[in-house]
């Protein structure tokens, strides 16, 4: 805490030092931005110490599943803080430390959008966070992607919000899923009619509410991530090797919904109508929450299955391989952020 004593001899000086006023206002603003825990919260002092320990701000690293967290721990790159290695908030453990010399707080959000959004909001409210890196496993809706590849998303959309259309209603502005298009026999009418995909409201600091469908990734971070294109990814397990070496793939669109997509027809619909390549259950909530708070974010997703219901390579260990490749990309990206920060500081 900072304190200032002004000797006023019973009244305020008319010529109060302007510099002191500016410093006090700046400090108040900094506290409001970086520490949102209420003052009577039992961990308020702990979180305050964590924020003061960082050399600048933290990078938030978010994953959803235990398999994804285990992949991070297996790398040995996360070095816990000796002072305060972790703190539990709202049932989630926020781990404090460094990755490749960069101050990082990592947290496992839990599955699906609700958990992911809540976790990121806690992260940016409680800690001094300058950006969010998200990684995990995902299904592929793009036949050109292979198991083990890592997709770097340019945009992600929530594809679980629909308007149910009347039977034979006119088409809307966004693509529609026509149930009748998948009837067997084909000439049979389907009274389920169509569902029209809808936009979402995005609330942002200092901006009016927007209706958006696509949530874009921070362009500057995508530019930094382009340096990872020659990164070597894991190809083999103990008893099995993938047919070809996995690679990092850029310029992809992602889809998030609170379902585990495992249906070939719907997968193909998403690819054909939206050009969606990656399907998962958390990414759009993480990106949207980051954007709402004015914090940049990026998504790395390792392909673990084909989202088709016919996964010939569906061994659980392949999820571990996909998670390992996704975390490899995420950690290298964090290292690049650290290098860029050192250059900018000079």
Rosetta blueprint (number, residue, H / E / L):
1 X L
2 X L
3 X L
4 X L
5 X L
6 X L
7 X L
8 X L
9 X L
10 X L
11 X L
12 X L
13 X L
14 X L
15 X L
16 X L
17 X L
18 X H
19 X H
20 X H
21 X H
22 X H
23 X H
24 X H
25 X H
26 X H
27 X H
28 X H
29 X H
30 X H
31 X H
32 X H
33 X H
34 X H
35 X L
36 X L
37 X L
38 X L
39 X L
40 X L
41 X L
42 X L
43 X L
44 X H
45 X H
46 X H
47 X H
48 X H
49 X H
50 X H
51 X H
52 X H
53 X H
54 X L
55 X L
56 X L
57 X L
58 X E
59 X E
60 X E
61 X E
62 X E
63 X E
64 X L
65 X L
66 X H
67 X H
68 X H
69 X H
70 X H
71 X H
72 X H
73 X H
74 X H
75 X H
76 X L
77 X L
78 X E
79 X E
80 X E
81 X L
82 X L
83 X L
84 X L
85 X L
86 X E
87 X E
88 X E
89 X E
90 X L
91 X L
92 X E
93 X E
94 X E
95 X E
96 X E
97 X E
98 X E
99 X E
100 X L
101 X L
102 X E
103 X E
104 X E
105 X E
106 X E
107 X E
108 X E
109 X L
110 X L
111 X L
112 X H
113 X H
114 X H
115 X H
116 X H
117 X H
118 X H
119 X H
120 X H
121 X H
122 X H
123 X H
124 X H
125 X H
126 X H
127 X L
128 X L
129 X E
130 X E
131 X E
132 X E
133 X E
134 X E
135 X E
136 X E
137 X E
138 X E
139 X E
140 X E
141 X L
142 X L
143 X L
144 X L
145 X L
146 X L
147 X L
148 X L
149 X L
150 X E
151 X E
152 X E
153 X E
154 X E
155 X E
156 X E
157 X E
158 X E
159 X L
160 X L
161 X L
162 X E
163 X E
164 X E
165 X L
166 X L
167 X L
168 X L
169 X L
170 X L
171 X L
172 X L
173 X L
174 X L
175 X L
176 X E
177 X E
178 X E
179 X H
180 X H
181 X H
182 X H
183 X L
184 X L
185 X L
186 X L
187 X L
188 X L
189 X L
190 X L
191 X L
192 X L
193 X L
194 X E
195 X E
196 X E
197 X E
198 X L
199 X L
200 X E
201 X E
202 X E
203 X E
204 X E
205 X L
206 X L
207 X E
208 X E
209 X E
210 X E
211 X E
212 X E
213 X L
214 X E
215 X E
216 X E
217 X L
218 X L
219 X H
220 X H
221 X H
222 X H
223 X H
224 X H
225 X H
226 X H
227 X H
228 X H
229 X L
230 X L
231 X L
232 X L
233 X L
234 X L
235 X L
236 X E
237 X L
238 X L
239 X L
240 X L
241 X E
242 X L
243 X L
244 X L
245 X L
246 X L
247 X L
248 X E
249 X E
250 X E
251 X E
252 X E
253 X E
254 X E
255 X E
256 X E
257 X L
258 X L
259 X L
260 X L
261 X L
262 X L
263 X L
264 X H
265 X H
266 X H
267 X H
268 X H
269 X H
270 X H
271 X H
272 X H
273 X H
274 X H
275 X L
276 X E
277 X E
278 X E
279 X E
280 X E
281 X L
282 X L
283 X H
284 X H
285 X H
286 X H
287 X H
288 X H
289 X H
290 X H
291 X H
292 X H
293 X L
294 X L
295 X L
296 X E
297 X E
298 X E
299 X E
300 X E
301 X E
302 X E
303 X E
304 X E
305 X E
306 X L
307 X L
308 X L
309 X L
310 X L
311 X L
312 X L
313 X L
314 X L
315 X L
316 X H
317 X H
318 X H
319 X H
320 X H
321 X H
322 X H
323 X H
324 X H
325 X H
326 X H
327 X H
328 X H
329 X H
330 X H
331 X H
332 X H
333 X H
334 X H
335 X H
336 X H
337 X H
338 X H
339 X H
340 X H
341 X H
342 X H
343 X H
344 X H
345 X H
346 X L
